[in-house]
Amino acid sequence: MTGKLKIGLIGAHDWAEKAHLPGYAAHPDVEIAGICDTVPERAEAMAAKFGARAIYTDYRELLAVPDIQMIDVCTPTDTHLPLSLAAIAAGKHVLCEKPLHTLAEPAFDAARKAAAMGVRTKLGFTFRYSPAIRQIKQWIDDGVLGEIFHIHGFEQNSQFLSPDFPLRQFAIDSPRDRLIPASIIGYGSHLLDLMRWLGGEFGSVCSTMKNFVPERVVRGLEGRQRFMVEDGAAALVEFTGGAQGLVQSSYIAVGNYPGVEIRVYGSKGAAVARLITENGIAETLHFATPDQVEFRPVAPAAGALPPGTSLETPWPELYYRNLVRFFADEILEDRPEECTFHDGAKSQQIVDAIIKAHFERRWVDVGA
Ligand SMILES: NC(=O)c1ccc[n+]([C@@H]2O[C@H](COP(=O)([O-])OP(=O)(O)OC[C@H]3O[C@@H](n4cnc5c(N)ncnc54)[C@H](O)[C@@H]3O)[C@@H](O)[C@H]2O)c1
C-alpha cells in the first residue's frame, strides 16, 4: 500500500484520549482523517489535541468517506458490534474495543463477515501488546521454554474493593438474587485471550465464582445497592496441547493496575511477566532455566517499545501505542493478522464455559 493509512475514530472520550489517539498521532504513516462523537465538543476537543482532518457527529457520515481505510470503535460496549458491522459493510478495516459482544456467536459472525468483505479486524486486547508478553510468546514459539507444562494467568487489582467506587460493569436491571458474572467477563476476557495465545486452545475448565462485596454503589442508581456481583473468579484449565492452567480474576485483590501476571513454566525454562505499575515502571519480565533457577530480570528487546516510549510511559499509552502500531503496520505492510474478532469470539467462548462450570459445579469442555 502507498501513502498514509487514513483512519476514522468513533467515540472520542476518555479511553480514546488516553490510549487510542496517542498511537495514531505518533505513527508517521497514519493520518487521523476523521473523529466522530455524538457529543460534538468531544470530537472537537480530540481533533484539536491530536490533529484530525474533519469531525462528525453521525458515524454513517464518517463511514461514507471514501479514502478512510480503517475505523476505530471506542464507544460503550453495547455499540461495539453494530458499529463494527457497519464499518465492515462499508469495506473498512476495523479495530474495536473489547468485548465485541457478550456472546460468542455474534462475534464469530462478525469475524466471518469481515473475512467475506476482505477487511482486517483487531480486538482491543491491550495486554497482547505488552513487550514482556510478546517476548514470552517469542520464547515459546522459538522453543526457548521447551515443552509447556503450566500457564498461570492473573488479572486482579483493587479497583472495586471500596463499595463506594461506582461499578458500571453490569446491567442495572439484573436479578438481585443470583450471582452476576462480572470480573471473569471484564478482566477474564483479556486474560483468557493471553493464555490461549501463549498456550493454545483450551480443552476443559472448572471454576468457582463468588461475590465478596454484597452492597456497593452502582452507576445509574442512588446509594449502595445489594447485588451479587461476581468480584472474584478462579478456574482450572486443561489445554488441548497438554499444559495445565490456573486463572484468577478479581476486582477486589489489593494491588495496582492493571494487575496482570502471566507465568509460564516449560521443560527448558520459565518466564514471569508482571504488568503491574510499581515504582513508576509499567511491567517487569523475569526468566529462569533449570541450571539457573534464580529468576533474573530481562530488559525489553530492541524495537519492542513503540518509538518515544519507555517502561515509565503510563501503561494504557504504552500498550495501546503498540497495538495501534501493529494494526497500522499489518495493513500497510500486508502482514499476517493477529488478535482478530475471531480471537475475541474464542475468548468469549472460554468465559462462557467458565461461567457454566461454576453454575453447574462440573468440568465443561470449551468446544471447537
Ligand atoms: N482495553 C482496555 O484496557 C480498556 C480500558 C478502558 C476502556 N476500554 C473500553 O473503551 C471503550 C470506551 O471507553 P470510555 O471510558 O472512553 O467510554 P465513554 O463512555 O467515556 O466514552 C465513549 C464515547 O463514545 C461516544 N459515543 C457513544 N455512542 C456513539 C455513537 N453511536 N457514535 C459516536 N459516538 C458515540 C460517547 O458520546 C462518548 O463520548 C469502552 O468500550 C471501554 O470498555 C477498554
Ligand as a Chemical Component Dictionary entry (heavy atoms), coordinates in Angstrom:
data_LIG
# 
_chem_comp.id                   LIG 
_chem_comp.type                 NON-POLYMER 
_chem_comp.pdbx_formal_charge   0 
_chem_comp.three_letter_code    LIG 
# 
loop_
_chem_comp_atom.comp_id 
_chem_comp_atom.atom_id 
_chem_comp_atom.alt_atom_id 
_chem_comp_atom.type_symbol 
_chem_comp_atom.charge 
_chem_comp_atom.model_Cartn_x 
_chem_comp_atom.model_Cartn_y 
_chem_comp_atom.model_Cartn_z 
_chem_comp_atom.pdbx_ordinal 
LIG N1  N1  N 0  -8.932  -2.344 26.505 1  
LIG C1  C1  C 0  -8.887  -1.740 27.700 2  
LIG O1  O1  O 0  -7.983  -1.996 28.517 3  
LIG C2  C2  C 0  -9.930  -0.698 28.011 4  
LIG C3  C3  C 0  -9.748  0.201  29.078 5  
LIG C4  C4  C 0  -10.698 1.217  29.300 6  
LIG C5  C5  C 0  -11.823 1.286  28.468 7  
LIG N2  N2  N 1  -11.988 0.374  27.465 8  
LIG C6  C6  C 0  -13.168 0.424  26.579 9  
LIG O2  O2  O 0  -13.093 1.542  25.705 10 
LIG C7  C7  C 0  -14.405 1.992  25.361 11 
LIG C8  C8  C 0  -14.515 3.489  25.587 12 
LIG O3  O3  O 0  -14.276 3.774  26.972 13 
LIG P1  P1  P 0  -14.503 5.246  27.583 14 
LIG O4  O4  O 0  -14.183 5.127  29.032 15 
LIG O5  O5  O -1 -13.834 6.277  26.748 16 
LIG O6  O6  O 0  -16.102 5.361  27.392 17 
LIG P2  P2  P 0  -17.015 6.661  27.494 18 
LIG O7  O7  O 0  -18.409 6.152  27.678 19 
LIG O8  O8  O 0  -16.447 7.629  28.468 20 
LIG O9  O9  O 0  -16.891 7.334  26.032 21 
LIG C9  C9  C 0  -17.486 6.791  24.884 22 
LIG C10 C10 C 0  -17.753 7.911  23.883 23 
LIG O10 O10 O 0  -18.465 7.336  22.758 24 
LIG C11 C11 C 0  -19.461 8.272  22.340 25 
LIG N3  N3  N 0  -20.494 7.525  21.595 26 
LIG C12 C12 C 0  -21.361 6.610  22.079 27 
LIG N4  N4  N 0  -22.122 6.099  21.092 28 
LIG C13 C13 C 0  -21.708 6.712  19.947 29 
LIG C14 C14 C 0  -22.093 6.626  18.585 30 
LIG N5  N5  N 0  -23.079 5.781  18.189 31 
LIG N6  N6  N 0  -21.485 7.386  17.675 32 
LIG C15 C15 C 0  -20.497 8.242  18.048 33 
LIG N7  N7  N 0  -20.075 8.383  19.336 34 
LIG C16 C16 C 0  -20.673 7.621  20.266 35 
LIG C17 C17 C 0  -19.938 8.896  23.625 36 
LIG O11 O11 O 0  -20.578 10.147 23.398 37 
LIG C18 C18 C 0  -18.636 9.044  24.410 38 
LIG O12 O12 O 0  -18.014 10.276 24.184 39 
LIG C19 C19 C 0  -15.365 1.161  26.220 40 
LIG O13 O13 O 0  -15.861 0.102  25.459 41 
LIG C20 C20 C 0  -14.487 0.626  27.329 42 
LIG O14 O14 O 0  -14.949 -0.610 27.842 43 
LIG C21 C21 C 0  -11.050 -0.586 27.237 44 
# 
loop_
_chem_comp_bond.comp_id 
_chem_comp_bond.atom_id_1 
_chem_comp_bond.atom_id_2 
_chem_comp_bond.value_order 
_chem_comp_bond.pdbx_ordinal 
LIG N1  C1  SING 1  
LIG C1  O1  DOUB 2  
LIG C1  C2  SING 3  
LIG C2  C3  SING 4  
LIG C2  C21 DOUB 5  
LIG C3  C4  DOUB 6  
LIG C4  C5  SING 7  
LIG C5  N2  DOUB 8  
LIG N2  C6  SING 9  
LIG N2  C21 SING 10 
LIG C6  O2  SING 11 
LIG C6  C20 SING 12 
LIG O2  C7  SING 13 
LIG C7  C8  SING 14 
LIG C7  C19 SING 15 
LIG C8  O3  SING 16 
LIG O3  P1  SING 17 
LIG P1  O4  DOUB 18 
LIG P1  O5  SING 19 
LIG P1  O6  SING 20 
LIG O6  P2  SING 21 
LIG P2  O7  DOUB 22 
LIG P2  O8  SING 23 
LIG P2  O9  SING 24 
LIG O9  C9  SING 25 
LIG C9  C10 SING 26 
LIG C10 O10 SING 27 
LIG C10 C18 SING 28 
LIG O10 C11 SING 29 
LIG C11 N3  SING 30 
LIG C11 C17 SING 31 
LIG N3  C12 SING 32 
LIG N3  C16 SING 33 
LIG C12 N4  DOUB 34 
LIG N4  C13 SING 35 
LIG C13 C14 SING 36 
LIG C13 C16 DOUB 37 
LIG C14 N5  SING 38 
LIG C14 N6  DOUB 39 
LIG N6  C15 SING 40 
LIG C15 N7  DOUB 41 
LIG N7  C16 SING 42 
LIG C17 O11 SING 43 
LIG C17 C18 SING 44 
LIG C18 O12 SING 45 
LIG C19 O13 SING 46 
LIG C19 C20 SING 47 
LIG C20 O14 SING 48 
# 
